[in-house]
Amino acid sequence: MQQNGMNWRLEPVQAENKTLLYIYDDVTEYGQFNWNTWEYEESETGAKYFAEKLGEIPDGQTIELHINSNGGSVKEGIAIYNLLKQKENHKVGIVDGVAHSVAFLILQACEERKMCLGTTALIHNMWMCCAGNATQLRKYADDLDDMMEANRQVFLERATITEEELMELMEAETYLTPDKALEYGLIDEVYGKKAIEPKPDDILEKLSQMQRQLNSQQSFREQIAELREKQSGNPGGTSQKNGLLQLFKGMARKGE
């Protein structure tokens, strides 16, 4: 892990009234260990540090969060997610490289979630290192199940898949392309991808279909008007009814 520079950076962009934030490292509570002081340095990717930086952003400014992280501490990531949710500024999240594990969860706090071309996301079940007797180990497994249930609710807020489908994807430790993440409702846009424009032939075909429908409607109206003119002097209307019946039968045969 590199902690030489700021991984969470505040870059005000006054002309656009927004502040850029970057998470370009693993999410962790502790910074590098300083062998001179025998203490951990302050983490620049922890929730405490992030809370301080969010406090420096004035109200009304858009927060643009850029992500390139393999994830890290669930505890710190969940706290960062909630800090972002509680911040009333409009938030735009952009995946520049990878958004794996809890880094992808942090992205879900943004109102606009985007992945650039060539990027990936990773969703999986969380894990922990533990030790103890059989009873304690079974409890750890139950605790993980509870934590995963809470974790899934973050994604399910806007996902277009069911919880069962999400559980299967997490169990399989699934890497997601931008298109797949968009399909599952886990992002809102593939950043930089151009919309597919219809081919000229497709446009001409649609215009032809519209013209055929219009001609059919006109022909139908003309036939109705003709029948009305022919039967205008028939007080019983029997011939008119028979004529209409034959007209509809003919239309039905054409549609077969």
C-alpha positions in Angstrom: 0.0 0.0 0.0 1.3 3.5 -0.8 0.6 6.2 1.6 3.2 8.7 0.5 0.7 11.1 -1.0 -3.0 11.9 -0.3 -5.2 9.2 -1.6 -8.3 11.2 -0.6 -7.7 14.5 -2.3 -9.8 17.6 -2.3 -9.6 19.5 -5.5 -12.0 22.4 -5.8 -13.2 23.3 -9.3 -14.6 26.7 -8.9 -15.8 27.2 -12.4 -18.0 24.1 -12.2 -18.9 24.5 -8.6 -17.7 21.0 -7.6 -15.1 19.3 -5.5 -13.1 16.3 -6.7 -12.4 13.4 -4.3 -10.2 10.4 -5.1 -10.0 7.0 -3.4 -7.0 5.5 -5.1 -5.9 2.9 -2.6 -7.1 0.2 -0.2 -9.7 1.3 2.3 -8.1 0.9 5.7 -8.3 2.2 9.3 -4.5 2.3 9.7 -1.8 4.0 7.8 1.7 2.8 7.4 3.6 1.7 10.5 6.3 4.1 11.5 9.3 2.2 12.7 10.8 5.3 14.3 7.8 6.1 16.5 6.5 2.5 16.7 3.1 3.8 15.8 0.7 3.7 12.9 0.4 6.9 10.9 -3.0 8.4 10.1 -4.8 6.5 7.4 -5.7 8.7 4.4 -8.3 6.1 3.3 -10.1 5.6 6.6 -13.5 6.9 7.7 -12.1 9.4 10.2 -9.9 11.1 7.6 -12.8 11.1 5.1 -15.1 12.7 7.6 -12.7 15.5 8.1 -12.3 16.1 4.4 -16.1 16.0 3.8 -16.5 18.7 6.5 -14.3 21.0 4.4 -16.7 20.9 1.4 -19.2 23.7 1.5 -22.9 23.2 1.0 -24.2 23.5 -2.6 -21.0 22.1 -4.2 -21.2 18.9 -6.2 -18.9 16.1 -4.9 -17.3 14.1 -7.7 -15.8 10.9 -6.3 -13.3 9.0 -8.4 -12.5 5.4 -7.5 -9.7 3.1 -8.2 -9.5 0.7 -5.3 -9.4 -3.0 -4.5 -11.6 -2.5 -1.5 -10.4 -3.2 2.1 -12.0 -2.8 5.5 -15.8 -3.4 5.5 -16.1 -1.4 8.8 -14.4 1.6 7.3 -16.1 1.3 3.9 -19.6 1.2 5.5 -18.8 4.2 7.5 -17.6 6.1 4.5 -20.7 5.1 2.6 -22.9 6.5 5.3 -20.9 9.7 5.6 -21.5 10.3 1.9 -25.2 9.5 2.2 -25.6 11.9 5.1 -23.8 14.7 3.2 -26.6 16.7 1.4 -24.4 17.8 -1.5 -25.1 16.2 -4.9 -22.7 13.3 -5.4 -21.3 11.9 -8.6 -19.3 8.7 -8.4 -16.9 7.6 -11.3 -15.0 4.4 -11.4 -11.7 5.2 -13.2 -10.0 1.8 -12.7 -11.5 -0.8 -10.5 -14.1 -0.7 -7.8 -13.8 -4.0 -6.0 -15.4 -5.2 -2.9 -16.3 -2.4 -0.4 -15.0 0.2 -2.9 -18.0 -0.7 -5.1 -20.3 -0.4 -2.1 -19.0 3.1 -1.4 -20.0 4.1 -5.0 -23.6 3.2 -4.2 -23.8 6.3 -1.9 -23.7 8.6 -5.0 -26.8 9.8 -6.8 -25.0 9.3 -10.1 -23.0 6.1 -10.4 -20.7 5.8 -13.5 -18.1 3.3 -14.7 -15.7 4.2 -17.4 -14.9 1.9 -20.3 -12.5 -0.9 -19.5 -13.2 -0.8 -15.7 -14.5 -3.6 -13.5 -16.4 -4.0 -10.3 -16.3 -7.0 -7.9 -19.0 -8.2 -5.6 -18.5 -11.1 -3.2 -19.2 -12.3 0.3 -17.1 -10.7 3.0 -14.6 -12.8 4.9 -12.7 -12.4 8.2 -9.7 -13.9 9.9 -10.7 -15.6 13.2 -9.5 -18.1 15.8 -11.2 -20.0 18.5 -13.0 -23.2 19.5 -15.8 -24.9 17.6 -18.5 -22.9 19.3 -16.8 -19.6 18.6 -16.1 -20.4 15.0 -19.7 -21.3 14.4 -20.7 -18.0 15.8 -18.3 -16.2 13.5 -20.0 -17.8 10.5 -23.4 -16.8 11.8 -22.1 -13.2 12.4 -20.9 -13.1 8.8 -24.3 -14.1 7.5 -25.9 -11.3 9.4 -23.3 -8.8 8.2 -23.8 -9.9 4.6 -27.6 -9.5 4.9 -27.1 -5.9 6.0 -24.5 -5.4 3.3 -26.8 -6.6 0.5 -29.4 -4.0 1.4 -27.1 -1.2 0.2 -27.0 -2.7 -3.3 -30.7 -3.6 -3.3 -31.8 0.0 -2.8 -31.5 0.6 -6.6 -30.7 -2.9 -8.0 -32.9 -4.3 -10.7 -32.2 -7.9 -9.7 -33.7 -9.8 -6.8 -31.9 -10.5 -3.5 -31.6 -14.2 -4.5 -29.8 -13.3 -7.7 -27.5 -10.9 -5.9 -26.7 -13.6 -3.4 -25.7 -16.0 -6.2 -23.5 -13.3 -7.8 -21.8 -12.6 -4.5 -21.3 -16.3 -3.7 -19.6 -16.8 -7.1 -17.3 -13.7 -6.5 -18.5 -12.0 -9.7 -16.5 -9.5 -11.7 -18.8 -7.0 -13.5 -18.2 -5.1 -16.7 -19.8 -1.7 -16.9 -22.5 -3.1 -19.2 -23.4 -5.9 -16.7 -23.4 -3.5 -13.8 -25.7 -1.2 -15.7 -28.0 -4.2 -16.6 -28.2 -5.1 -12.9 -29.0 -1.6 -11.8 -25.8 -1.2 -9.9 -24.7 1.8 -11.9 -26.6 4.5 -13.8 -24.3 5.1 -16.8 -21.3 3.8 -18.7 -19.2 6.9 -18.8 -17.8 7.7 -22.3 -19.8 5.1 -24.2 -21.5 6.6 -27.2 -25.2 5.8 -27.9 -25.8 3.5 -30.8 -27.3 5.5 -33.6 -29.9 3.7 -35.8 -28.7 2.7 -39.3 -30.2 4.6 -42.3 -31.8 1.3 -43.5 -33.6 0.9 -40.1 -35.0 4.4 -40.3 -36.3 3.9 -43.8 -37.9 0.6 -42.8 -39.7 2.3 -39.9 -40.9 5.1 -42.1 -42.2 2.5 -44.6 -44.1 0.7 -41.8 -45.6 4.0 -40.7 -46.7 4.8 -44.3 -48.3 1.4 -44.7 -50.2 1.8 -41.5 -51.4 5.3 -42.6 -52.5 4.0 -46.0 -54.4 1.1 -44.3 -56.2 3.6 -42.1 -57.1 5.8 -45.0 -58.4 2.8 -47.1 -60.5 1.7 -44.2 -62.1 5.2 -43.8 -62.8 5.4 -47.5 -64.6 2.0 -47.5 -66.7 3.0 -44.6 -67.6 6.3 -46.3 -68.5 4.5 -49.5 -70.8 2.1 -47.7 -72.6 4.9 -45.9 -73.2 6.7 -49.2 -74.6 3.5 -50.8 -76.9 2.7 -47.9 -78.0 6.3 -47.2 -81.4 5.6 -48.7 -82.0 2.2 -47.0 -84.2 2.8 -43.9 -83.8 -0.8 -42.5 -80.0 -0.7 -42.7 -79.8 -4.4 -43.4 -77.6 -4.1 -46.5 -75.4 -1.7 -44.7 -74.8 -4.1 -41.8 -74.1 -6.9 -44.2 -71.7 -4.8 -46.1 -69.8 -3.9 -42.9 -69.7 -7.5 -41.9 -68.2 -8.5 -45.3 -65.7 -5.7 -44.9 -64.4 -6.9 -41.5 -64.3 -10.5 -42.7 -62.1 -9.4 -45.6 -59.8 -7.5 -43.3 -59.5 -10.5 -41.1 -58.5 -12.8 -44.0 -55.8 -10.3 -45.0 -54.3 -10.4 -41.5 -54.1 -14.2 -41.5 
